[in-house]
Amino acid sequence: MFKFVALWNIRPGVSEADFERWYKDQHIQDAKCIPGLARYTVNRVASGSASGSRYYRMAELCFASQQDFEKAFVSPEWKHAFVDAQSYITDHLRLQFDSTEISLQEGRRE
């Protein structure tokens, strides 16, 4: 599995309520249209830990392969989601990982 991870903050001048409304109603829906996207996990810094965190949100986009990610990255759907997000996010960090899921059910020691 290939994983793309994005971390970011809310752009100054955008309220948290406005950001969350846009994120839920628009951005997540746009991301669901990205071709080849196999799994999409969105994260928000847990309350109480926000003061110690550099970022407000993190998204994990998973693809079957790096090739699937590379195709998605140049797709119109990805470009639309990215361009639209620029009005709402800042301090954007993007990371890419070759990822292996570990089953906690198989081979567990008793």
N, C-alpha and C positions, 0 to 999 in steps of 0.2 A: 504494500500500500504506500502511496505517496501522499504526504500531508503538507498543506500550505497553511501557515499560521500567521495571522495578522493581529497586531496589538495597536491600540490607539486611544486617544483622549478626545473629549468633546471640544470642538472648536470654540474659542472665546466668542461670546455673544449669543451662543445657542444654549438655551436652558436645558437642563437634564430632562424635563418633561417633554419638550419639543423633540429632543434627540431620541428619546425612547419611543415616542409616537412614530417618528419617521422610521426608526430602525425596525420596529415591529410591523408597521403597516406597509412600508415600501421596500426597505433594503433586504430584509429576509426573503420577501417574496421575489425580488429580483435575483437574489443568489440562488434560489431554488430552480431558476431557469438555466443556470450555467450547465452547458453540456458536459457529460461525463462525471458530474459530481455524485459521488457514491454515499457520502455521509457529511453532515454539516452540523457542527456543534458550536453554539454561541455561549459565551461566558461573560459575566459581569463580576467585577471585584466584589467580594462579600462585604456586607456592611460591617463596619468596625475595623476593616483592614484597609479601607480606601486611603487613609492618610499615609500609609506606608507603601502604597503602590504607585509606581510611575505611570501605570496605564489604567484606564477605566473599563475597557472591554477587550476581549480576545475572541477571535473566531478561528475555528479549525475546519478547513475544507479538505476532505479526503477523496482521493482518486485511486483507481485500480493500479495506475502506473504513472511514472513521470511523463510518459508520452501523452497520456490522457490529460494530465495537468497542462502540459505545454499547448495542447490543442485548445483547451478551455481558456487559457490565459490570453490567447489572441482572438477569442470569439467576440462577436458583437455584444453578447449578453454580459460577459465579464467587463468589457470596456464600459458599457452603460452603467453597471453597478459601481465601478470605480469612479467614473466621472461624477455621478450623482453624489457619491459619498464625500467628495471634496468640500461640499458646502457644510458638512456636519462634523468632520473629523480633522484632527491635527496630531502631530507627533507620532506618525504612522511608522510602525516597524513591521517588516515582512520577513518571514523565515520559511525555509523549505526543508523537509525531512523525508528520508526513507524510513518508513515506519513499520514496525512489527507488532501485531496484536498478540498478547499473551493470554491464553485462556487460564482462568483461575480454577476452573472445574477439572481440567485434565491433569493427572499426575500429582495431585495434591497429597502431601504427606499427612498422615493421620497422627 
